[in-house]
Amino acid sequence: MNATEKLAWKPRSGLPSGACAGPAADPAPGEEGPPPAAPVPPAEGQSGPSGPVAGPVPGAMRTPAAWPRRGRGSGTRPAARSRQGTEPAPAAGPAEPAERGAERDGERLARVALTRLVEPGDEVAGRWLRTHGAVALMRWVTGDAPPPSPEAETRLVRYRRRLGGPGPRQDLAAAEAVGARFVCPGDPEWPRQLDDLAAARPLGLWVRGRADLRLWALKSVAVVGARACTEYGAHVAATLAAGLAHAGWTVVSGSAYGIDAAAHRGALAATGATVGVLACGVDRVYPPGHSELLGRVAEQGLIVAELAPGDHPTRSRFLLRNRVMAALTRGTVVVEAERRSGSLVTARWAQRLGRPTMGVPGPVTSGLSSGVHELLRGEAELVTEAAEVVELVGRIGADLAPVRRGPVVPRDLLPPATARVLEALPGRGTAPLEQIAQEAGTERDEALGRLHELQSLGFVRRDGTGWRLAPRSSEHPKR
């Protein structure tokens, strides 16, 4: 944020996507804060610190020291009784929800500001947020409140180095310009499975697209893999994504070259739902060659990012982005990956969170499949098609993949004794009855009866005094 906004902070109501929860507990989905109370003018003759109090200035922001405080005596809550001990003031009741709404607006703006100051996955900041809230953390960063401990000062100095950039209202306006919104814990659209990340949970998500992220994430699968993939890997990823889309599942990937792009295109071609998780600002196109693809994803699906609008990707941000894909989805499929592939980081995060982890096998001679094979030697499950993925991530006992078996030929239906007589016949030429019975290990009369059964079924035919195989198909073994 710039110096002006740092010294003139005032949370306003009417921000998009609801209100964020405070540090104590996230409100239930669907809970919305009431509209903020109108500014109450001072009593007649009352003055401010430097003269008469003026009305609110549109767009002005209060200093961080004036952010909503938690605990007793916060805000402008009126006293329950007058000093003379008369009846409670009539305005005491309605002021309570108005105060909570203003507090949530302040928490939201603080989270927006922190997305520019705190790196994704910062667990130290995550623990502070859960304990003290975003408003308190911003007070520590700006120096308007003492840090929780002397040791915390080193970490706070790192955040202060990034002060001076665009303010939270500027970021919200930049996101709105590209059709994006800010979603944070406590919003109805916030996916609750992201809370499994605990202290590594995102501060919030910038979401671009018309769909509801929480509803789409309820039935989603991450499909990830190598950037320099083979034609085999791209074909498998696209086919797998299209099958998942036809089955009603959302395909989540990282919008990178290779397997990620193939997965997005497969879902789009099947008119399915797909979500691209970026390692940069939601308003940026990365990689640059995916301008058209990301445009289609934003129109038909969703684009999600942790970083503030305009932020650029780095190597560490790509790896930290993978934890969001693992937590957001019900399972992760790795199509192709070397032993040092970033997609294996997504798989390990999924395993750590208790999500199903799957891998598609490839040629044992391919280095691009070596990482997947190593994953399959561990706790990952081998999958080859969308139905097998759905069986692992879907409803237990309901979303089962069809049983796969080889074709059944007529000889497979023969009784064992009859099959032994059939096997006793030579591949070429004629054999007498006595030889067939001896080869089949049965009596002469029983062998004769079995041969007549086989003749009626078209397996053998009588040739003079002997028997031979009928020239019908290649299902009979050749000796």
N, C-alpha and C positions, 0 to 999 in steps of 0.2 A: 504494500500500500504506500501511497506517497505521503509526504510530510503533512499536507493539509488534512488528509483523511485520518492520519494517525492522531492528530490533535483535535479532530472534530467528528467523533464517532457517535452515531445515534441510530440504533436499530429501528427500522420502520416496519409497519405492518404491510400486508398485501403482497409479500414476496411469493414467488411461485413455489408450488409443490408442497405446501403445508408448512409445518413448523417442526424443528428438530427437538428431540428430547434432551433433557438435562442429564447430568452425570449420575443422578441417583438411580433412575430406572427409565427405560424407554417406554413411552406410552404404547398402548395397543394399536394395531393397524386400524385406520379409519378414524382415530381420535383427532380432532382438529381444535386448535386454539380458538377462542372467541375473538371477535374483532377488538382491536386495542381501544381503550377508552380515549375519548376526546381530551385534548389538553385542557386542564382546569386553570382558568385565569386566577391570579392572586387576588386576595381580598382587597377591598378598597383601601388605598393608602399603603398597601404592602409594597416593599421594594426588594429588588434583588441585591446581589453583592455590590453592584456598582450603579445603583439607580433603579428606577422602576423596571419591573420585569416586562419584557416585550413578548409578544405572541410567538409561536413557533415559526421558524424560518424554513420554508420548503426546501427539502434536500439537505438541510444542515445535519451534522452528526455530532453527538456528544463526545467528550473526551473519554478514553477508556476508564478513567476513574469514575465516570458517571454511568457505566454499564450496569444492568440489573444485577443486584447482589442477591445471594442466597441467604436463607436463614431469617431470623427474627428482625423485624424493623426494616426490611428491604423495600425499595420502591417508594411510592407515595401513598402507602396504605393508611387510611384514616384510623384514628384511635377508636376503640370500641365504645368508650364513654367520654363524655366531656369532663373537664376538670371539676365541674360542679357536681358530678355524679348523677346527671340526668339520664334519660333513656338513651340507648345506643343510637348512634347516628344512622339515618336511613340508608346512606350511601355505603355502609360498611360491607354489605353483602355483595353487590355487583362489582365492587372494586377488586375482589379476590380473583375471579377469572380473568379480568382485564390485566391484572398484574402477571398472571401466569402466561398469558399470550405474549406480553411484551418480553418476558424472560425467554420464551422460546424463540422469538424473533432475534433477540440478541445472541442466543446460542447458535442459531443458523448462520448469522452474519460472521460470527467468530469462526465457525467451521469453514465457511467459504474463504476467509482470509488465511486460515491455516493450511489450506490446500496449496497455497503458494509458498509457505514458509517451511513446512514439514515434509520430508521425503516419504513416499509411500512405504508402509510397513514399519515405520519407526515405532518400536514397541515401548520405548520410554515415554514418548508422547502419548501413546495409546493408553498406558496405565494412568498417566496424569489426567487424561480426558475422562476415563471411567471414574476416577476418584474425585476430581475437582471440577470438571466441566471445561468446555472450550472458552467460555468467557474468562474464567480465572487464568487459564493458560495464556490467553492473549494479554492479560494484565501483566503477567510475569515477563512476557516477551518485550512489551513496550516499556517496562520499568515502572508501571503505575502501581505495582504491588510487589512486596518482597517475595522471592522464590521460596518454595517449600523447604529447601535445605541449601546450605552453602555448596554442596556438591552439584546441585542442579544448575548452578550458574554457568558452568562450562557448556552444558547442552543448550542453554538458553542463548548464549552468545552466538552459537551456530545459527539459530533461527533468526537472530537480530540482523545478521549479515544480509538477509534477503529482504529486509524492510526497505521501502522506498519504491516498490513496483506498483502496479495497478491495485486499486482498492477493491474490496469485495463487491461494491455496487457496480464498478466498472466491469468486473469479471462476470457478474450476473447479466449485465447488458450485452457483453460480447457473446455470451452463450445464447442469449435470447435471439441475437441477430442471426445465428445459424440454426435456430429451431431447437436449441438444447435447454435443459433445465438442471437444477441441482437437487439431488435426492440424498437425504442423510438419515441416520437412525432415528426412528420415531415417525417418519413419513409413512403414509399408507402404501407407497410404492417401494419402500425399502425391503429388499430380499432378506428375510430373517436368517437364512442359512449363512450369510456373511458373518453373523455374530459368532460362528464357530471359530473364527480366526482370533478371537479374544483380543489381546492387546495389539495384534497386527491387523485388526479390522480397519477398513478404509475410513477416513474422516467423513467421507461422503463420495458420491459418484456424480459425475456430469454425464447426463443421458441425452442422447440425440435420437429422435424418432418419435412416432406417435403411440407406439404400443406401451403397455404397462410392464415394466421390468420385473416386478415381483411375480406377476402371473406367468410370464414367460419362463422365468427361472424355476418355477415349480416343477416343470417337466422339460429339463434341458440336459444336454450331453456335450462335453467338450471334445472336439476332434482336433488334434494337434499333430505336428510332425516336423520333418526337416524342411528347411528352405530350399536347398539344392536337391530336390526330390527326383526320383526317376519317373518315367512314364507309368510304370506299374503303380507306384505310390500315389501319383495324382489321380489315376483311374480309380483306385480303391477308395481314396478319400472322397471323391465326388460321388461315387456309387453309394458309399456308406452314408454320406450326408443326405443324399436324395431319398434313400430308404428310411432314414430316421424322420425326415420331413413328411413322407407319406404316412408314417405311423403316428404323426402328430407330435413329434418331439422337436424342441428348439435346438439348433446346432450353434454352439458357441466356439469361437476360435479367435486367433490373435491378429487376423488381417495381414499377416506377413506373406512373403512370396512362398511358393511351394505348396505344401500340404494345407496350410491355413487357407490360402486363396482357393484351392480346389474344393475344400469343404464348404466355404461360403458359396461358391458358384454352384455346387451340387444342390444345396438347399434352395438357392434362388431359382434354379431351373425347375425344381419341383414345386415352385410357388409355396415354399415353406418358410418357417420362421428362423432367422439367424441373427446372432448378436456378435459384433466385433468389439473386442476389448483392446484398447489402444494403450501404448506406453508413452503417450504425449497428450497434448491438449485435444479436447474433443473437436475443436475447430480446425485442427491441422490435418493434412493428408500425408500419412506416412505408412508405407513407403510411397514416394512421389508417383511411382508408376501405377498405383492403385487408386488414382483419382476417380475413375469411372466406377470401379468396383465398390469403393466406399460410398459413393453417391447412391448406388443401387441398394446397398445395405441400409443406408439411412432412410431410404424411401420405403423399402419393403420390411425392414427389420429395425434394429437398434444399434447404435454405437455408444460405447461406454468408456469412460476414462476417469482415473483418479486425479490426474494433474489438472491444474487450472488452465483455462483457455490460453493458447499461445505457447505453453511450455513445450520444450523439445524432448525427444527421447534420448536415453543413454543406455549403456550396456546393463547397468544395475537396475534401471527401471524396467527393462524388458523382463529380467528375471523376477522382479517383484510383482510385475503384472500377472505372472503365471499363477500366483497364489489366489488372485481374484477369480480367475477362470476355474480353478479347482474347487473353490468354496462356493461359487455361484451355481455350479452344476451338480447333477446327481451322480455323475461318473465321468471318467476321462479315458479316451481312446487315443493311443499313440500309433500312428500308421507307419512312419519311417523315422528313424532317429539313430544317429551315431552315439557312441558311448559318452561323448561330451556335448550332447544336444540340450538346448534349453527346454525342449518339450519334456525331457525326463524330469526336469524340475517340477513341471505341472503334475506329472504322475506321482512324484514323491509327496507333493503337497496333498494330493488326493488321498494317498495312502495314510498320511498323517491325520487327515480329517475323517478317516473311516469311510471314504467314498470308494466305490468299485473302480479298479484300475484295469484297463484292458489294453491288449496289444495285437496288432495284425502282423503275422509272420511274413517274412520275405525270404529270398534266396540266402542260403547260408554263406554264399560267397560274396554277398553284398555288404560293404561296410556301412551303408545307410540303414541296414536292418540289424546290425550288431547290437545297438543299444536296446532295440525292442526285444531281441532274443534274450538279452541279459535280464530285462524286466520280466519276461515270461518265466525265466528260471526262478524268480522270486515269488511274490504273492499276486502278480498280475494274471488275468484270465485271457486265454487265447480266443479271439473272435475273428470271424471271416465275413460276416454280413450283419445288416442292421437288426435282424430278428434276434440274433445272439446277444447284441448289445442291449436291446430292450428287455430281454429276459433277465439280465443282470441288474439293470437299473429300474425296472418296472415293478409292478405289483407281484408279490410273492405268490406263486401258484397260479397266477392268472395270465401274465404276459410271457408264456412259455414259447420258446422257439420250436418249430416243427421238428420232429425226429427225422434225422437224415439216415438213409440206408441205401444200399445198392439195389439195382433192379432184381425182381424175383422172376426166375425163369420156371417153366413148367416142371422140370425135373426136381426143383426144390420142393415141390408139393407131394412128391412120391413118398409112400411109406418106407421106412428104413430097409425092410426085407426086400421090397421091390427094387429099391435103388441099388442094393448089392447085386442083384441079378443083372441089372442093366450095366453096372460097372464091369461085370464078368465077361461081357461080349467084347471081342477084339475090335480095334478101330477100323481095320480093313478085313475083308474076307468073311468066311462063314465058320461057325463053331458048332460042333455037335452038342446035343442036350447034356450028355454025361460030362463033357468038359466044362460047360457053363455051370452045372450044379456043383462040380468040384471046386471051381474058382470062387463061386459064391458061398461055399461052405454050407450047403443045404442039401436036402434030399432031392432025388430026381423028380418025383411027382410034384413037390412044392415048386421047384424051379420051373417045371412045365406050366403050372398054373400062373406063376408070375410072368412068364413070357407071353402067355395069351393076354394078360392084362396090359402088358406093355405094347402088344400088337394092336389092341383096340384103341390105345391112346396115341398110336402113331410113332412110337419110339423104335420098334423093331419090326422085322418081317421075316416070315419063314421062307427059307431057300432050300427046297428039296427036303433032305433029312436034317438040315442044320438051320441055324438062326444067325441073322446078321442085323446090324444097325440100319435103320431106315435113313436114306439120304435126304435129310430135311433141313438141318441147321447146324451151326457151328457150336451149339451149346453142348454137344456130346464131345468128350475129350478124345483127342487123337493120341494113339500109342505109337 
